[in-house]
Amino acid sequence: MHPDQITLNELYNDGQTIHLYYLKMDGVYAAFGLSAYLLTNLPIQQFSQPVQQLTQSVQPLVSYSDEMQMPVALLLPAQLEELRRRHTIGRWEPQNYCRLDLPQRIDDAGYAAWATPLRAEHLISVR
């Protein structure tokens, strides 16, 4: 998906939607900005696995994207499959794009506090 479309999706994200984009070169799905925040803050009770297995099965790798200038959360295809079993898929284009529609809005009040250290760590590491 084009970077401008990703930016618009995050700009208009309602807090109930996680946009995931397949990165063919890396073989992973990426969520950016608010979608990344929502992905890392999904309520644990929405999953069937015990809590100790949750971190291994669906916990994304989180970083900061130079290209998109926003946080990014990465999932392997198998991790996305676990999410797809638990959430309504609003749109699914295998190896391209997936939109997860959450049953209720996740409060985004902590987004800035979550994203700021990711950006700061990234800026230190690229110097």
C-alpha positions in Angstrom: 0.0 0.0 0.0 1.2 3.5 -0.8 2.7 5.4 2.2 0.2 8.3 1.8 -2.7 5.8 2.1 -1.1 4.4 5.3 -0.8 7.9 6.7 -4.4 8.7 5.9 -5.6 5.4 7.4 -3.9 6.3 10.7 -5.0 9.9 10.6 -8.6 8.8 10.5 -8.3 5.7 12.7 -11.2 5.6 15.1 -9.5 3.5 17.8 -11.5 0.4 16.8 -9.5 -0.5 13.7 -6.1 -2.1 13.2 -4.6 -1.7 9.7 -2.0 -4.3 8.8 0.1 -4.2 5.6 2.1 -7.2 4.3 5.8 -6.4 3.7 6.7 -8.9 1.0 10.5 -8.4 1.3 10.4 -9.2 5.0 7.5 -11.7 5.1 5.8 -9.9 8.0 2.7 -7.8 8.5 3.2 -4.2 9.8 0.9 -1.9 11.7 1.9 1.8 11.9 1.0 4.6 14.2 -2.2 4.2 16.1 -2.8 0.8 14.6 0.6 -0.3 16.1 -0.5 1.1 19.5 -3.8 -0.7 19.4 -2.2 -3.9 18.4 0.1 -3.8 21.4 -2.8 -2.9 23.7 -5.3 -5.5 22.8 -7.1 -6.8 25.9 -5.8 -10.3 26.8 -9.2 -11.7 27.5 -9.9 -11.5 23.7 -7.6 -14.5 23.2 -8.2 -18.2 23.8 -4.7 -19.0 24.9 -3.4 -18.7 28.5 -1.7 -15.4 29.3 1.8 -17.0 29.4 1.4 -18.2 25.8 0.0 -14.9 24.6 3.4 -13.1 24.6 4.9 -15.9 22.4 1.9 -16.2 20.0 0.8 -12.6 19.2 3.1 -10.1 20.9 4.4 -7.9 18.1 7.9 -6.6 17.6 7.7 -2.9 18.1 10.1 -0.2 16.6 10.0 3.1 14.8 9.8 3.5 11.0 12.1 6.0 9.3 10.1 5.8 6.1 6.7 6.4 7.7 7.9 8.6 10.6 5.7 6.7 13.1 5.9 3.6 15.3 5.6 0.2 13.7 4.5 -3.2 15.1 5.5 -6.3 13.2 3.7 -9.7 13.2 4.6 -12.9 11.5 1.8 -14.5 9.3 1.2 -17.1 12.0 0.7 -14.4 14.6 -1.8 -12.7 12.4 -3.7 -15.9 12.0 -4.2 -16.0 15.8 -5.6 -12.5 15.6 -7.9 -13.3 12.7 -9.4 -16.1 14.8 -10.3 -13.6 17.5 -11.4 -10.5 15.7 -13.7 -9.5 12.9 -11.9 -9.0 9.6 -13.2 -5.9 7.9 -11.1 -6.5 4.8 -8.6 -9.3 4.0 -6.3 -9.4 1.0 -3.8 -12.2 1.7 -0.2 -11.1 1.5 -1.3 -7.5 1.0 -3.6 -5.9 3.6 -5.8 -6.8 6.6 -8.1 -4.7 8.6 -9.1 -5.9 12.0 -12.3 -4.4 13.4 -12.3 -4.4 17.2 -15.6 -4.9 19.2 -15.0 -1.7 21.2 -12.8 1.3 21.0 -9.4 1.1 22.7 -8.6 4.4 24.5 -5.8 6.1 22.6 -5.0 8.6 25.5 -1.6 6.8 26.1 -0.5 6.9 22.5 1.9 9.8 22.8 3.5 8.4 26.0 3.9 5.1 24.2 5.3 6.5 20.9 7.7 9.2 22.2 10.2 6.8 23.8 10.2 4.6 20.6 11.1 7.6 18.5 13.7 8.8 21.0 15.3 5.3 21.1 15.3 5.2 17.3 16.9 8.7 17.0 19.7 7.6 19.4 20.4 4.4 17.5 20.7 6.1 14.1 23.3 8.7 15.3 
